[in-house]
Amino acid sequence: MYFFIKVCLFYFSLIGIASYLSLFERKLIGRIQWRYGPRYCGKFGLLQPIADGLKLFFKQNSLSGHSVVSIFSCGLLLFSSLFQFAFLPLGQLSLLSSQYSLLYIIICHTLINFAELLIGVTSKSKYGIIGGIRSVYQKFGSDPLLFLILVCLCSRYDSFDIGYVSIHHDFFVWLLIPVLFSVALINTSHIPFDFLECESDLVAGAYTEYGGILFGVIYLSDYLNVLFNALFISSLFLQKFWLGIGSVLILSTVILIRAIMPRCLQIQMIKLSWRTMFVISIFTTKL
């Protein structure tokens, strides 16, 4: 019973943090652009994420226009985005401790990619289908790098346990931080790699035909993945109190990049991944 209550509190807290991450993003970008951001819904706009969630939940029935596969893919995306947090070494807040935690994280990441593909290709809109195909192309710039890094970590420290790696890490992990950060930006489709939402040619990319609660599930999963990547990178080399500070710094950097950088081309992303970051990853494995 205690474990069940802990799981519920853990995941409700994650959903709350991910929801207010959207408010933090809007506030920070607003300050950069000399705007106030949301401020009328509650004190300092603190009720804005709740209002947004209620608006999406009580919108017209958004499930009737979608196939069972589309609805299933949205559920799979949310479930995988939440489940990957269970294996992070968060001290007393950790849910599960496994010597194969990195392997489980790879499985969750694969399911997230599969769900994003299904969301696009099962859409009734050509823009959604094109967006789903583009998501597959985008994964060629991030997934091989991510898997290479995780395999290198496992082989270097002879363990699949992320907690063991975070305790026994050396200078090798610090060299991989820029690569991991770039991979996180590509995986979460954030600027300058937000190719799934090219406004001029795809409207909203793979998510064009999704609205209401399904739209809320997709974007909640997006913020959960951003939060997970920040915690994952921080947990590789920081412990306890510093873990939270490192995560906030990474999240702030992601938002700052979104505010000041333009979108690049997909071919530029592929070149950056395979010509630069891939070489850096191979080089660090030899150290």
DAJO-V624656 format. One record per residue. N is the residue number from 1. OMEGA is omega as a letter, one per 20 degrees, with the letter a starting at -180 (999 if undefined). D_FIRST is the distance of its C-alpha to the first C-alpha in Angstrom with 2 decimals. Layout:
[[N & OMEGA & D_FIRST] [N & OMEGA & D_FIRST]]
This chain:
[[1 & r & 0.00] [2 & a & 3.81] [3 & r & 5.45] [4 & r & 5.11] [5 & r & 6.34] [6 & r & 8.62] [7 & a & 9.93] [8 & r & 10.77] [9 & a & 12.43] [10 & a & 14.15] [11 & r & 15.69] [12 & r & 16.62] [13 & r & 18.29] [14 & r & 20.11] [15 & r & 21.38] [16 & r & 22.56] [17 & r & 24.30] [18 & r & 25.92] [19 & a & 27.14] [20 & r & 28.71] [21 & r & 30.13] [22 & r & 32.45] [23 & r & 33.60] [24 & r & 34.19] [25 & a & 36.21] [26 & r & 38.30] [27 & a & 38.97] [28 & r & 40.03] [29 & r & 42.22] [30 & r & 43.67] [31 & r & 44.74] [32 & a & 46.31] [33 & r & 48.24] [34 & r & 49.18] [35 & a & 46.99] [36 & a & 44.42] [37 & a & 41.72] [38 & a & 39.47] [39 & a & 40.08] [40 & a & 40.58] [41 & a & 37.08] [42 & r & 35.63] [43 & a & 36.61] [44 & r & 37.74] [45 & a & 36.32] [46 & r & 32.66] [47 & a & 31.80] [48 & r & 33.55] [49 & r & 30.56] [50 & r & 28.86] [51 & r & 32.21] [52 & r & 32.65] [53 & r & 29.28] [54 & r & 30.05] [55 & r & 33.54] [56 & a & 32.40] [57 & a & 29.81] [58 & r & 32.42] [59 & r & 35.26] [60 & a & 37.05] [61 & a & 35.34] [62 & a & 35.32] [63 & a & 33.83] [64 & a & 36.89] [65 & a & 39.16] [66 & r & 37.05] [67 & r & 36.55] [68 & a & 33.32] [69 & r & 33.65] [70 & r & 33.93] [71 & r & 30.79] [72 & a & 28.92] [73 & r & 30.27] [74 & r & 29.01] [75 & r & 25.48] [76 & r & 25.82] [77 & a & 27.12] [78 & a & 24.21] [79 & a & 21.56] [80 & r & 23.50] [81 & r & 24.10] [82 & a & 20.42] [83 & a & 19.30] [84 & r & 21.99] [85 & a & 20.39] [86 & a & 17.52] [87 & r & 20.14] [88 & r & 21.94] [89 & a & 22.22] [90 & r & 21.09] [91 & a & 20.44] [92 & a & 17.27] [93 & a & 16.41] [94 & r & 16.62] [95 & a & 13.87] [96 & r & 15.62] [97 & a & 18.51] [98 & r & 20.98] [99 & r & 24.63] [100 & a & 25.36] [101 & r & 23.89] [102 & r & 27.38] [103 & r & 27.80] [104 & r & 24.62] [105 & r & 25.91] [106 & r & 29.24] [107 & r & 27.69] [108 & r & 25.89] [109 & r & 29.20] [110 & r & 31.10] [111 & r & 28.93] [112 & r & 29.51] [113 & r & 33.23] [114 & r & 33.26] [115 & r & 31.55] [116 & r & 34.09] [117 & a & 36.89] [118 & a & 35.74] [119 & a & 35.44] [120 & a & 39.07] [121 & r & 40.79] [122 & r & 39.25] [123 & r & 40.52] [124 & a & 43.54] [125 & r & 45.26] [126 & r & 47.49] [127 & r & 46.24] [128 & r & 42.68] [129 & r & 43.94] [130 & r & 46.02] [131 & r & 43.09] [132 & r & 40.95] [133 & r & 43.82] [134 & r & 44.25] [135 & r & 40.58] [136 & r & 41.27] [137 & a & 44.34] [138 & a & 42.45] [139 & r & 39.93] [140 & r & 42.91] [141 & a & 43.26] [142 & a & 39.73] [143 & r & 37.92] [144 & r & 40.43] [145 & a & 40.35] [146 & r & 36.57] [147 & r & 36.34] [148 & a & 39.29] [149 & a & 37.70] [150 & r & 34.39] [151 & r & 36.39] [152 & r & 38.58] [153 & a & 35.66] [154 & a & 34.20] [155 & a & 37.67] [156 & a & 38.69] [157 & r & 35.71] [158 & a & 35.16] [159 & r & 31.45] [160 & a & 29.17] [161 & a & 26.66] [162 & r & 27.06] [163 & r & 25.72] [164 & r & 28.53] [165 & a & 31.07] [166 & r & 30.19] [167 & a & 30.78] [168 & a & 33.91] [169 & r & 35.49] [170 & a & 39.19] [171 & r & 41.80] [172 & a & 41.29] [173 & r & 38.07] [174 & r & 39.89] [175 & a & 42.61] [176 & a & 40.19] [177 & r & 38.75] [178 & r & 41.49] [179 & r & 41.06] [180 & r & 37.27] [181 & r & 37.78] [182 & r & 40.41] [183 & r & 38.27] [184 & r & 35.45] [185 & r & 38.03] [186 & a & 39.24] [187 & a & 35.82] [188 & r & 34.74] [189 & r & 38.24] [190 & r & 39.03] [191 & j & 42.60] [192 & a & 44.84] [193 & a & 43.16] [194 & a & 42.04] [195 & a & 44.02] [196 & a & 41.68] [197 & r & 42.81] [198 & a & 46.52] [199 & a & 47.53] [200 & a & 51.17] [201 & a & 50.83] [202 & a & 47.38] [203 & r & 46.49] [204 & r & 42.72] [205 & a & 42.69] [206 & a & 40.08] [207 & a & 38.39] [208 & a & 41.55] [209 & a & 40.61] [210 & r & 36.99] [211 & r & 36.28] [212 & a & 33.82] [213 & r & 30.13] [214 & r & 31.02] [215 & r & 33.01] [216 & r & 30.12] [217 & a & 27.78] [218 & a & 30.50] [219 & r & 31.18] [220 & r & 27.59] [221 & r & 27.25] [222 & r & 30.48] [223 & r & 29.30] [224 & r & 26.02] [225 & r & 28.28] [226 & r & 30.52] [227 & r & 27.67] [228 & a & 26.39] [229 & r & 29.94] [230 & r & 30.40] [231 & a & 27.28] [232 & r & 28.21] [233 & a & 31.78] [234 & a & 30.87] [235 & r & 28.32] [236 & a & 31.13] [237 & r & 33.16] [238 & a & 31.38] [239 & r & 28.66] [240 & a & 26.34] [241 & a & 28.33] [242 & r & 31.00] [243 & r & 28.59] [244 & r & 28.18] [245 & r & 31.94] [246 & r & 32.83] [247 & r & 30.64] [248 & r & 32.28] [249 & r & 35.68] [250 & r & 35.11] [251 & r & 33.90] [252 & r & 36.92] [253 & r & 39.21] [254 & a & 38.02] [255 & r & 38.77] [256 & r & 42.09] [257 & r & 43.14] [258 & a & 42.44] [259 & a & 44.65] [260 & a & 47.61] [261 & r & 47.92] [262 & r & 49.39] [263 & r & 48.08] [264 & r & 49.62] [265 & r & 50.73] [266 & r & 48.69] [267 & r & 51.41] [268 & r & 51.13] [269 & r & 47.41] [270 & r & 48.14] [271 & r & 50.90] [272 & a & 48.73] [273 & a & 45.99] [274 & a & 48.28] [275 & a & 51.20] [276 & a & 49.58] [277 & r & 45.85] [278 & r & 46.08] [279 & r & 48.95] [280 & a & 47.10] [281 & r & 44.10] [282 & a & 46.46] [283 & a & 48.38] [284 & r & 45.37] [285 & a & 44.32] [286 & a & 47.70] [287 & 999 & 47.25]]
